[in-house]
Amino acid sequence: MKPTIWQTEFGDGPLLACAVHDGHEVRPEVAACLQLDDAQRRYEEDPYTGAWTSIAPTRIVARRSRFELDLNRPREKAVYLVPADAWGLDVWNCSPSEQVVEQSLRMYDNFYAHLRLLLERLVARHGRVVVLDLHSYNHIRGGGAAADPQQNPEVNLGTRSMQRAYWAPVVERWLAEMRAYNYFGRHLDVRENVKFFGGHLPGWIHQNFPETACVLAIEVKKFFMDERTGELNRQQHEKLHDALRRAAVGVREELEHWKK
């Protein structure tokens, strides 16, 4: 049986959490052409981010690997065809057929049609919606030392594509909550637009719902796991989950204040 492309859970409230790079499965016809093994694919995916989506009542978790279909890229770049699309990796041992690519792009179109309907439904019910776009990123590449922490915050918030001044109350509240959180006796290094600015999904939402939907593009450095082996530090992962949950509560409070 083919795996689900994505999974959506509906809940009551103005928050939607997404983990569009959590997925790892690929269609058999894609797997037949892939050169990368499971570990290589998992390294570039965002494992364990799907669990964090429980911070919102409505959630979307991708079940397919970004190496089959990247839902955070523009449509013309959603299927990695050349190494430049995928951090210089030789993804394929044979070129995917036109039919394989077209099937992936149909799924891409279906996802964005679903997302539009979901957001329209949430906006109609709540007026304004905040999307928590959850990702993780590598900071130790090529087996070397960790990247410079000055350019690699533990949590990076991307806000480049939104009307920042309009959504400032939401953005500032989220940043304040995350920075104030007691993370094992210290504060997390949380900064805005240092390494990542938000991908295609936030840009698409901000273009189509400029004053009714705000996307907080959240990139967590993979310090909560061994990015090379995929081994999870459950204590750190759960603590980050709690920090994200508390920040989401603060965002919801800010939206309630906005209504008054």
C-alpha positions in Angstrom: 0.0 0.0 0.0 1.4 3.4 -0.9 2.0 5.8 2.0 -0.1 8.9 2.5 1.3 12.0 0.9 0.5 14.1 4.0 -1.7 13.8 7.0 -4.0 16.5 8.3 -5.7 16.7 11.7 -8.3 19.3 12.3 -8.9 21.1 15.6 -10.5 24.2 17.0 -8.4 27.4 17.1 -6.5 29.9 15.0 -3.2 28.0 14.9 -2.0 25.6 12.2 1.3 23.7 12.6 3.1 22.1 9.6 6.1 19.8 9.3 6.5 19.4 5.5 10.0 17.9 5.6 9.3 15.3 8.3 8.4 12.6 5.8 10.8 9.8 4.6 8.8 7.4 2.4 9.0 7.4 -1.4 6.9 5.8 -4.1 8.3 2.5 -5.5 9.0 4.1 -8.9 10.9 6.9 -7.2 12.9 4.5 -5.0 13.9 2.5 -8.1 15.7 5.5 -9.5 17.1 7.0 -6.3 20.9 6.8 -5.7 20.8 8.0 -2.1 20.3 5.5 0.7 18.0 5.9 3.7 20.7 7.5 5.9 21.7 10.1 3.2 18.0 11.0 2.7 17.3 11.2 6.4 20.3 13.5 6.9 18.7 16.2 4.7 15.1 15.6 6.0 13.7 17.1 9.2 13.1 14.0 11.4 11.2 14.4 14.6 9.6 17.7 13.6 6.2 16.1 13.0 5.9 15.4 16.8 6.2 19.2 17.4 3.1 19.9 15.4 0.9 18.9 18.4 1.5 22.5 19.6 -1.4 23.6 17.4 -5.0 22.1 17.2 -4.8 21.8 13.4 -1.7 20.2 12.0 -0.2 19.0 8.7 2.6 16.4 8.6 4.2 15.3 5.3 4.7 11.6 5.0 6.7 11.6 1.7 10.4 12.5 1.5 11.5 15.8 0.2 13.6 13.8 -2.3 10.3 12.7 -3.9 8.6 16.1 -3.6 9.6 19.2 -1.7 6.5 21.1 -0.6 8.6 24.1 0.5 10.0 24.8 -2.9 8.4 26.6 -5.9 6.7 24.2 -8.2 9.4 24.2 -10.9 12.0 23.2 -8.2 9.8 20.9 -6.2 11.4 17.8 -7.7 15.2 17.7 -7.4 16.5 17.0 -10.9 20.1 18.2 -10.8 22.7 18.2 -7.9 22.3 22.0 -7.6 18.8 21.4 -6.4 19.9 19.2 -3.5 23.1 20.6 -1.9 25.3 19.1 -4.7 24.1 15.6 -4.1 23.7 13.1 -6.9 20.2 12.1 -6.1 19.5 9.8 -9.0 21.1 6.7 -10.5 18.7 7.1 -13.5 16.8 10.1 -14.6 13.2 10.0 -13.3 10.7 9.7 -16.2 8.4 12.5 -17.2 5.5 10.5 -15.8 7.2 10.1 -12.4 7.9 13.9 -12.3 4.3 14.7 -13.4 2.8 12.5 -10.7 4.9 14.3 -8.1 3.8 17.7 -9.4 0.1 16.6 -9.3 0.6 15.8 -5.7 2.2 19.2 -5.2 -0.8 20.9 -6.7 -3.2 18.8 -4.6 -1.3 19.8 -1.5 -1.5 23.5 -2.2 -5.2 23.3 -3.2 -5.8 21.5 0.2 -3.8 24.1 2.0 -5.8 26.9 0.4 -9.1 25.4 1.4 -7.9 24.7 4.9 -6.7 28.3 5.4 -9.9 29.7 4.0 -11.8 27.6 6.5 -9.7 28.7 9.4 -9.8 32.4 8.4 -13.6 32.3 8.0 -13.9 30.9 11.5 -11.2 32.9 13.3 -10.4 36.0 11.3 -6.7 35.7 11.6 -4.6 32.6 11.6 -0.9 31.9 12.5 0.9 29.0 10.8 3.8 27.5 12.6 6.1 26.1 9.9 8.4 23.7 11.7 11.9 22.7 10.3 15.3 21.6 11.5 18.7 22.2 10.0 22.2 20.7 9.9 25.1 22.5 11.4 27.8 19.8 11.2 28.6 19.0 7.5 31.2 16.8 6.1 32.1 15.2 9.5 33.7 18.4 10.7 33.2 20.7 13.6 30.0 22.5 14.4 29.4 25.6 12.3 30.0 29.0 13.7 27.3 29.6 16.3 27.2 33.3 15.4 25.7 32.4 12.1 23.8 29.4 13.3 21.3 30.2 16.1 19.7 27.4 18.0 16.4 28.7 16.7 16.0 30.8 13.6 12.7 32.6 12.9 12.2 33.5 9.2 9.9 36.4 8.6 11.2 37.9 5.3 8.1 37.3 3.2 5.4 38.7 5.6 4.2 42.2 6.2 6.4 42.4 9.3 5.0 45.6 10.7 1.4 44.4 10.4 2.2 41.1 12.1 4.7 42.6 14.7 2.6 41.8 17.8 2.5 38.1 16.8 6.2 37.9 15.8 7.4 39.8 18.9 5.3 37.7 21.3 6.7 34.5 19.8 10.3 35.7 20.0 9.8 36.9 23.6 8.3 33.6 24.7 11.0 31.5 23.1 13.8 33.7 24.5 12.4 33.7 28.0 11.9 30.0 28.2 14.0 28.2 30.9 15.9 25.6 28.8 17.7 23.4 31.3 18.7 26.5 33.3 19.6 28.7 30.4 18.0 30.6 27.6 17.9 29.5 24.0 19.7 31.4 21.3 16.7 32.6 19.3 17.2 35.1 16.4 15.3 36.3 13.4 16.4 36.1 9.8 20.0 35.1 10.5 20.4 31.9 8.4 16.9 31.2 7.0 14.2 33.7 5.9 11.3 31.4 5.2 10.8 29.2 2.1 8.2 28.9 -0.6 5.3 27.8 1.7 5.4 31.0 3.8 5.8 33.1 0.8 2.8 31.5 -0.9 0.6 32.0 2.2 1.7 35.6 2.7 1.0 36.3 -1.0 -2.5 34.8 -0.9 -3.5 35.7 2.7 -1.4 38.8 3.4 -3.5 40.2 6.3 -5.3 37.1 7.5 -2.5 34.5 7.8 1.0 34.9 9.2 3.6 32.2 8.9 6.3 31.8 11.5 9.0 29.9 9.7 10.8 28.1 12.5 14.2 26.4 11.9 15.7 24.5 14.9 19.3 23.6 14.7 19.8 19.8 15.1 21.5 20.1 18.4 18.7 18.0 19.9 20.0 15.0 17.9 23.1 13.5 16.3 22.5 14.8 12.8 24.9 12.3 11.3 23.4 9.1 12.8 19.9 10.4 13.4 20.0 9.4 17.0 17.6 11.5 19.1 18.2 13.1 22.4 14.7 12.6 23.7 15.1 14.9 26.7 16.2 17.9 24.6 13.6 17.1 21.9 10.8 17.1 24.5 12.1 20.3 26.2 12.1 22.1 22.8 8.6 20.8 22.2 7.6 22.4 25.5 9.2 25.7 24.6 7.4 25.7 21.2 4.2 24.8 22.9 4.4 27.7 25.3 5.3 30.1 22.6 2.3 28.9 20.6 0.1 29.6 23.7 1.5 33.2 23.7 0.7 33.7 20.0 -2.9 32.5 20.5 -3.2 35.0 23.4 -1.9 37.8 21.2 -4.5 36.9 18.5 -7.2 37.1 21.2 -6.0 40.5 22.3 -6.0 41.7 18.6 -9.8 40.9 18.4 -10.6 43.3 21.3 
